[in-house]
Amino acid sequence: MKHLKLRLIVMNFLEFAVWGAYLTCMGNYLGKAGMGAEIAWFYAIQGIVSIFMPTIMGIIADRLIQPQRLLGICHAVAGMAMIGLFYLGMGSEMPDKTLFITIYTISVAFYMPTLALSNTAAFTILKSNGLDTVKDFPPIRVFGTVGFIATMWFVNCATVGDSGFTFTLAESAGKFQYTYMQFLVSGVLSLVLFAYCFTLPHCKLVKSEGKSLGETLGLNAFRLFKDRRMALFFLFSALLGMSLQVTNGYATPFITSFKGMAEYADSFAANNATMLVSLSQIAEALCILLIPFFLKRFGIKVVMLIAMFAWVGRFGFFGLGDPAFPGVTLFILSCIVYGVAFDFFNVSGGLFVDKECDPQVRASAQGLFMLMTNGLGATVGTLLAGEIINHYCTWNEAGYLVGDWQSAWFIFAGYALVVAVMFAIVFKDKKAAA
């Protein structure tokens, strides 16, 4: 059994290591490659494809291809596309924008469904071996966050320059976090996972009989909107989901921009933005352990409110801080509260949906929750955030996104605060929800 768990740990480690290689530092490269104005679109594309691709791949995994094999196939396509981005970047300091975005879209369109496919494969393998998913999966899933952090640190420190390949925390324009090399790291790891998936235990297909097309597509979950309480929950999930990708897209360009100021140019934070932001993922891993206590003790309304106010802190601390001491402590606090903001919303929300919904629509309801948050909410929020940041900030000749960052962060914090107050007023909790 330990050997089986180890194999799933490796799968989860690689699954999220692929994403960690570029998700939080891609903005730094895009700015230098002449695509800084499109950063919001690069992150919005992840939300757009999340609206339909996981459903399509889920149907295929249910009916045609074992989930662990489909997971590998998706990573093969995503990985080759990422390596394609590497070659485009290597061939030109300013790659063809249309071609670059097209290839990137292909990559994320096949990567985003793997987040669900990896869970499906792990759950199926654990159950088929008599293990308890509730008890045995969380310790396995934590290693996914470890993998995400590992590649964040790798691209933060790995450098290619005149002296060859090195690791450094000092200033270096050749760091992977600023260059197209981050896409190569992601692509290679995807191809490794592609091969690894075909060594995993088989997941027997269990075809659903007698289901209508609407049920297969999960459309029956929309009946939950007839329940006022659930309708409000999903509505606020979308509103809060608008905050999800903002700091993924703009935290590292923001922190790196301080390198353009003489008083901050040599600070550790400004030169290691990706490593600093990785504190968010460390906090995320730790906060997962707090969720059962808080849900049982306070219920879903209080837990969601904690998440909403944590988003206020996430944005507000960025607006107040700077890379030098003591200002950098506010950046660190922003990363710490991110764990609460993300987990208390995403994980607790998923548990709430699972508890409140009829077992016949439970899977579809989870898909609806993801659609409202990571699909519609994150897409709209990322695009609006991009418009706000592009209004207040511009890319300078040195490749830094500079301007009135403080106003932008305070606007985001104010938005999260308004959502929190509205939620506190209109959403009614009940003891059973805990």
C-alpha positions as CSV (number, residue, x, y, z in Angstrom):
1,M,0.0,0.0,0.0
2,K,2.8,2.4,0.8
3,H,4.3,1.7,-2.6
4,L,0.9,2.5,-4.2
5,K,0.7,5.8,-2.3
6,L,4.2,6.7,-3.3
7,R,3.3,6.3,-7.0
8,L,0.4,8.6,-6.5
9,I,2.5,11.1,-4.7
10,V,4.9,11.2,-7.6
11,M,2.0,11.7,-10.0
12,N,0.6,14.6,-7.9
13,F,4.1,16.1,-7.5
14,L,4.6,16.2,-11.3
15,E,1.1,17.3,-12.0
16,F,1.5,20.6,-10.1
17,A,5.2,21.0,-10.8
18,V,4.3,21.5,-14.4
19,W,2.0,24.4,-13.5
20,G,4.4,25.9,-10.9
21,A,7.1,26.4,-13.5
22,Y,5.3,29.3,-15.2
23,L,2.0,30.2,-13.6
24,T,3.3,32.9,-11.2
25,C,6.3,34.1,-13.2
26,M,5.0,34.1,-16.7
27,G,4.1,37.8,-16.5
28,N,7.8,38.8,-16.1
29,Y,8.7,37.1,-19.4
30,L,5.6,38.4,-21.2
31,G,6.5,42.0,-20.3
32,K,10.0,41.7,-21.7
33,A,8.7,39.9,-24.8
34,G,6.3,42.7,-25.8
35,M,3.2,41.1,-24.5
36,G,2.8,42.8,-21.2
37,A,-0.6,44.4,-22.1
38,E,-1.9,40.8,-22.8
39,I,-1.0,39.3,-19.4
40,A,-4.6,39.4,-18.3
41,W,-5.7,37.4,-21.4
42,F,-3.0,34.8,-20.8
43,Y,-4.6,34.1,-17.4
44,A,-8.1,34.5,-18.6
45,I,-7.6,31.8,-21.2
46,Q,-7.1,29.3,-18.4
47,G,-10.6,30.2,-17.1
48,I,-12.2,30.2,-20.6
49,V,-10.9,26.7,-21.4
50,S,-11.9,25.5,-17.9
51,I,-15.6,26.2,-18.8
52,F,-15.7,23.3,-21.4
53,M,-12.5,21.3,-21.6
54,P,-12.8,19.5,-18.2
55,T,-16.3,18.4,-19.1
56,I,-15.2,17.1,-22.5
57,M,-12.3,15.2,-21.1
58,G,-14.4,13.9,-18.2
59,I,-16.9,12.4,-20.7
60,I,-14.0,10.7,-22.6
61,A,-12.5,9.4,-19.3
62,D,-15.9,8.0,-18.3
63,R,-16.7,6.3,-21.6
64,L,-13.7,5.7,-23.8
65,I,-10.2,6.1,-22.2
66,Q,-9.0,5.2,-18.8
67,P,-8.4,8.4,-16.8
68,Q,-4.7,7.7,-16.0
69,R,-4.1,7.2,-19.7
70,L,-6.0,10.2,-20.8
71,L,-4.1,12.2,-18.2
72,G,-0.9,11.2,-19.9
73,I,-2.2,12.0,-23.4
74,C,-3.3,15.5,-22.3
75,H,0.1,16.1,-20.8
76,A,1.8,15.0,-24.0
77,V,-0.1,17.6,-26.0
78,A,0.3,20.3,-23.3
79,G,4.0,19.6,-22.9
80,M,4.8,19.7,-26.6
81,A,3.0,23.0,-26.9
82,M,5.0,24.4,-24.0
83,I,8.2,23.3,-25.7
84,G,6.9,25.1,-28.8
85,L,6.7,28.3,-26.7
86,F,10.3,27.8,-25.7
87,Y,11.4,27.5,-29.3
88,L,9.4,30.7,-30.2
89,G,11.0,32.6,-27.4
90,M,14.5,31.3,-28.2
91,G,14.1,32.3,-31.9
92,S,13.1,35.9,-31.2
93,E,13.2,38.5,-28.3
94,M,9.7,39.5,-29.5
95,P,7.9,36.4,-30.7
96,D,4.9,36.5,-33.1
97,K,2.1,37.4,-30.7
98,T,-0.7,35.6,-32.5
99,L,1.2,32.4,-32.9
100,F,2.5,32.5,-29.3
101,I,-1.0,33.0,-27.8
102,T,-2.4,30.2,-30.1
103,I,0.2,27.7,-28.9
104,Y,-0.2,28.7,-25.3
105,T,-4.0,28.3,-25.6
106,I,-3.5,24.7,-26.9
107,S,-1.2,24.0,-24.0
108,V,-3.5,25.2,-21.2
109,A,-6.6,23.7,-23.0
110,F,-5.1,20.3,-22.5
111,Y,-3.5,21.0,-19.1
112,M,-6.5,22.4,-17.2
113,P,-8.5,19.1,-17.5
114,T,-5.6,17.2,-16.0
115,L,-6.4,18.9,-12.6
116,A,-9.6,16.9,-12.5
117,L,-8.2,13.8,-14.3
118,S,-5.4,13.4,-11.8
119,N,-8.0,13.5,-9.0
120,T,-10.2,11.0,-10.8
121,A,-7.3,8.6,-11.4
122,A,-6.1,8.9,-7.8
123,F,-9.6,8.3,-6.3
124,T,-10.2,5.3,-8.6
125,I,-6.8,3.7,-7.8
126,L,-7.3,4.2,-4.1
127,K,-10.8,2.9,-4.0
128,S,-9.9,-0.2,-6.1
129,N,-7.3,-1.0,-3.5
130,G,-9.6,-0.7,-0.6
131,L,-8.3,2.7,0.7
132,D,-10.3,5.6,2.1
133,T,-10.1,8.6,-0.2
134,V,-11.1,11.1,2.6
135,K,-8.3,9.8,4.9
136,D,-5.6,8.8,2.4
137,F,-5.9,11.3,-0.4
138,P,-5.1,14.7,1.4
139,P,-1.6,13.6,2.4
140,I,-1.0,12.6,-1.2
141,R,-2.4,15.8,-2.6
142,V,-0.2,17.9,-0.4
143,F,2.8,16.7,-2.5
144,G,1.2,18.4,-5.4
145,T,1.7,21.8,-3.7
146,V,5.2,20.7,-2.8
147,G,5.8,20.1,-6.5
148,F,4.4,23.5,-7.4
149,I,6.7,25.2,-4.9
150,A,9.7,23.1,-6.0
151,T,9.5,24.4,-9.6
152,M,8.8,27.9,-8.5
153,W,12.1,27.8,-6.6
154,F,13.9,26.2,-9.5
155,V,12.9,28.8,-12.0
156,N,13.6,31.5,-9.5
157,C,17.2,30.4,-9.0
158,A,18.2,28.7,-12.2
159,T,20.2,30.9,-14.6
160,V,21.7,30.5,-18.0
161,G,24.4,33.1,-18.8
162,D,27.9,33.4,-20.1
163,S,29.2,31.1,-17.4
164,G,26.7,28.4,-18.3
165,F,23.9,27.0,-16.1
166,T,24.0,28.0,-12.4
167,F,21.8,28.7,-9.4
168,T,21.8,32.1,-7.8
169,L,19.7,34.3,-5.6
170,A,21.5,37.4,-6.8
171,E,20.4,39.7,-9.7
172,S,20.6,38.0,-13.1
173,A,18.8,38.7,-16.3
174,G,19.2,35.1,-17.3
175,K,17.1,33.7,-14.5
176,F,14.4,31.4,-15.8
177,Q,11.7,33.4,-14.1
178,Y,12.4,36.2,-16.6
179,T,12.9,34.1,-19.7
180,Y,11.3,31.5,-22.0
181,M,13.3,28.8,-20.2
182,Q,10.3,28.5,-17.7
183,F,8.2,27.0,-20.6
184,L,10.9,24.4,-21.3
185,V,10.9,23.3,-17.7
186,S,7.1,22.9,-17.8
187,G,7.1,21.1,-21.1
188,V,9.8,18.6,-20.1
189,L,8.0,17.8,-16.9
190,S,4.7,17.3,-18.8
191,L,6.4,14.8,-21.1
192,V,7.9,13.0,-18.0
193,L,4.4,12.7,-16.5
194,F,3.0,11.5,-19.9
195,A,5.4,8.6,-19.8
196,Y,4.8,8.0,-16.0
197,C,1.0,7.8,-16.4
198,F,1.3,4.7,-18.5
199,T,3.0,2.9,-15.6
200,L,0.1,3.6,-13.2
201,P,-2.4,0.9,-12.2
202,H,-5.4,0.4,-14.5
203,C,-8.6,2.3,-13.8
204,K,-11.5,0.2,-14.9
205,L,-14.1,2.2,-16.9
206,V,-17.6,2.2,-15.4
207,K,-19.9,3.4,-18.1
208,S,-23.0,5.2,-17.0
209,E,-26.2,3.7,-18.3
210,G,-29.5,5.4,-19.1
211,K,-28.2,9.0,-18.7
212,S,-29.5,11.8,-20.9
213,L,-27.1,14.1,-22.7
214,G,-28.0,16.8,-20.2
215,E,-27.1,14.6,-17.3
216,T,-23.9,13.5,-18.9
217,L,-22.9,17.1,-19.4
218,G,-23.8,18.0,-15.8
219,L,-26.5,20.4,-16.8
220,N,-28.9,18.9,-14.2
221,A,-26.8,20.7,-11.5
222,F,-28.3,24.0,-12.6
223,R,-31.5,23.0,-10.9
224,L,-29.7,24.0,-7.7
225,F,-30.3,27.6,-8.6
226,K,-34.0,27.0,-7.6
227,D,-32.8,26.9,-4.0
228,R,-32.2,30.6,-3.0
229,R,-29.5,29.7,-0.5
230,M,-27.5,27.6,-3.1
231,A,-28.1,30.2,-5.8
232,L,-26.6,32.9,-3.5
233,F,-23.7,30.6,-2.7
234,F,-22.9,30.1,-6.4
235,L,-23.3,33.8,-7.2
236,F,-20.9,34.8,-4.5
237,S,-18.6,32.0,-5.5
238,A,-18.3,33.7,-8.9
239,L,-17.9,37.1,-7.4
240,L,-15.1,35.9,-5.1
241,G,-13.7,33.8,-7.9
242,M,-12.9,37.1,-9.7
243,S,-10.0,37.5,-7.3
244,L,-8.4,34.1,-7.9
245,Q,-6.0,34.8,-10.7
246,V,-5.2,38.4,-10.1
247,T,-2.1,37.8,-8.0
248,N,-1.0,34.8,-10.0
249,G,-0.8,37.1,-13.0
250,Y,0.5,40.3,-11.4
251,A,2.3,39.6,-8.1
252,T,5.7,38.8,-9.6
253,P,5.7,41.7,-12.2
254,F,4.7,44.0,-9.3
255,I,7.4,42.9,-6.9
256,T,10.0,42.7,-9.7
257,S,9.1,46.3,-10.8
258,F,10.9,47.6,-7.6
259,K,14.2,46.6,-9.3
260,G,13.7,49.8,-11.4
261,M,14.0,51.9,-8.2
262,A,17.5,52.5,-6.9
263,E,16.6,52.1,-3.2
264,Y,15.1,48.6,-3.9
265,A,17.2,47.4,-6.8
266,D,19.4,45.1,-4.7
267,S,16.8,43.8,-2.3
268,F,16.2,40.1,-2.0
269,A,12.5,40.4,-2.6
270,A,12.8,42.4,-5.8
271,N,15.3,39.9,-7.3
272,N,13.5,36.7,-6.1
273,A,9.9,37.5,-6.6
274,T,8.9,34.0,-7.5
275,M,10.5,32.6,-4.4
276,L,8.8,35.1,-2.2
277,V,5.4,34.4,-3.8
278,S,6.0,30.7,-3.2
279,L,5.2,31.5,0.5
280,S,1.6,31.7,-0.7
281,Q,1.7,28.0,-1.7
282,I,3.4,27.0,1.5
283,A,0.7,28.8,3.5
284,E,-1.9,27.1,1.3
285,A,-0.6,23.6,2.1
286,L,-0.7,24.4,5.9
287,C,-4.1,26.0,5.9
288,I,-5.8,22.9,4.4
289,L,-5.2,21.3,7.9
290,L,-7.3,24.0,9.6
291,I,-10.4,23.7,7.4
292,P,-12.2,20.7,9.2
293,F,-11.9,22.5,12.6
294,F,-13.2,25.9,11.3
295,L,-16.1,24.3,9.3
296,K,-17.2,22.2,12.3
297,R,-16.9,25.1,14.7
298,F,-18.2,28.1,12.7
299,G,-20.1,26.8,9.6
300,I,-19.7,27.8,6.0
301,K,-20.8,31.4,6.3
302,V,-18.1,32.4,8.8
303,V,-15.5,30.3,6.9
304,M,-16.4,32.0,3.6
305,L,-16.3,35.4,5.3
306,I,-12.8,34.7,6.7
307,A,-11.7,33.9,3.1
308,M,-13.2,37.1,1.8
309,F,-11.6,39.3,4.4
310,A,-8.3,37.4,3.8
311,W,-8.5,38.5,0.1
312,V,-8.8,42.1,1.4
313,G,-5.6,41.5,3.3
314,R,-3.9,39.8,0.3
315,F,-4.4,42.8,-1.9
316,G,-4.2,45.5,0.8
317,F,-0.8,44.3,2.1
318,F,0.6,44.4,-1.4
319,G,-0.6,48.0,-1.7
320,L,1.1,49.0,1.6
321,G,4.3,47.1,1.4
322,D,7.7,47.3,-0.4
323,P,10.7,45.0,-0.8
324,A,12.9,46.6,2.0
325,F,12.6,46.0,5.7
326,P,10.1,46.6,7.4
327,G,7.9,47.0,4.3
328,V,8.7,43.5,3.1
329,T,7.0,42.0,6.1
330,L,3.7,43.2,4.6
331,F,4.5,41.2,1.4
332,I,5.1,38.2,3.6
333,L,1.8,38.7,5.4
334,S,0.1,39.0,2.0
335,C,1.5,35.6,1.1
336,I,0.5,34.1,4.5
337,V,-3.1,35.2,4.3
338,Y,-3.3,33.9,0.7
339,G,-3.4,30.4,2.2
340,V,-6.6,31.3,4.1
341,A,-8.0,33.2,1.2
342,F,-7.6,30.4,-1.3
343,D,-8.2,27.3,0.9
344,F,-11.1,28.6,3.0
345,F,-12.8,29.5,-0.3
346,N,-12.0,26.7,-2.7
347,V,-11.7,23.7,-0.5
348,S,-14.4,24.7,2.0
349,G,-16.7,25.6,-0.8
350,G,-16.2,22.2,-2.4
351,L,-16.9,20.5,0.9
352,F,-20.0,22.6,1.4
353,V,-21.4,21.7,-2.1
354,D,-20.6,18.0,-1.5
355,K,-22.5,18.1,1.8
356,E,-25.5,20.1,0.7
357,C,-26.3,18.5,-2.7
358,D,-28.2,15.4,-3.6
359,P,-25.8,12.5,-4.3
360,Q,-27.3,12.2,-7.8
361,V,-26.1,15.6,-8.8
362,R,-23.0,15.8,-6.5
363,A,-20.4,15.4,-9.2
364,S,-22.2,17.8,-11.5
365,A,-22.6,20.3,-8.6
366,Q,-18.8,20.3,-8.1
367,G,-18.4,21.0,-11.8
368,L,-20.8,23.9,-11.5
369,F,-18.8,25.2,-8.5
370,M,-15.6,25.1,-10.6
371,L,-17.4,26.7,-13.5
372,M,-18.6,29.6,-11.4
373,T,-15.2,30.1,-9.7
374,N,-12.3,29.1,-11.9
375,G,-14.3,29.5,-15.1
376,L,-16.6,32.5,-15.2
377,G,-15.4,34.3,-12.1
378,A,-11.7,34.0,-12.7
379,T,-12.0,34.9,-16.4
380,V,-14.0,38.0,-15.9
381,G,-12.0,39.0,-12.8
382,T,-8.7,38.6,-14.6
383,L,-9.7,40.6,-17.6
384,L,-11.1,43.5,-15.4
385,A,-7.9,43.4,-13.3
386,G,-5.8,43.7,-16.4
387,E,-7.7,46.8,-17.5
388,I,-7.2,48.4,-14.1
389,I,-3.5,47.6,-14.0
390,N,-3.0,48.7,-17.6
391,H,-4.7,52.0,-16.7
392,Y,-2.4,52.7,-13.7
393,C,0.8,51.0,-14.9
394,T,2.9,50.8,-18.1
395,W,5.9,48.7,-19.2
396,N,9.1,50.8,-19.3
397,E,12.1,50.3,-21.6
398,A,13.9,48.2,-18.9
399,G,11.0,45.7,-19.0
400,Y,9.4,46.6,-15.6
401,L,5.7,47.2,-15.1
402,V,5.8,50.5,-13.2
403,G,3.2,53.1,-12.1
404,D,0.5,53.6,-9.5
405,W,0.4,50.0,-8.2
406,Q,-1.0,51.1,-4.8
407,S,-4.2,52.4,-6.3
408,A,-4.7,49.2,-8.3
409,W,-4.2,47.0,-5.2
410,F,-6.5,49.1,-3.1
411,I,-9.2,48.9,-5.8
412,F,-9.0,45.1,-5.6
413,A,-9.0,45.1,-1.8
414,G,-12.1,47.4,-1.9
415,Y,-13.9,45.1,-4.2
416,A,-13.2,42.1,-2.0
417,L,-14.4,44.1,1.0
418,V,-17.7,45.0,-0.7
419,V,-18.3,41.4,-1.7
420,A,-17.6,40.3,1.9
421,V,-20.1,42.8,3.4
422,M,-22.8,41.9,0.8
423,F,-22.3,38.2,1.6
424,A,-22.5,38.8,5.4
425,I,-25.9,40.6,4.8
426,V,-27.7,38.4,2.3
427,F,-26.4,34.8,2.9
428,K,-28.1,32.9,5.6
429,D,-26.3,30.0,7.2
430,K,-27.9,27.1,9.0
431,K,-26.4,24.8,11.6
432,A,-26.7,21.8,9.3
433,A,-24.2,23.4,6.8
434,A,-21.4,23.0,9.3
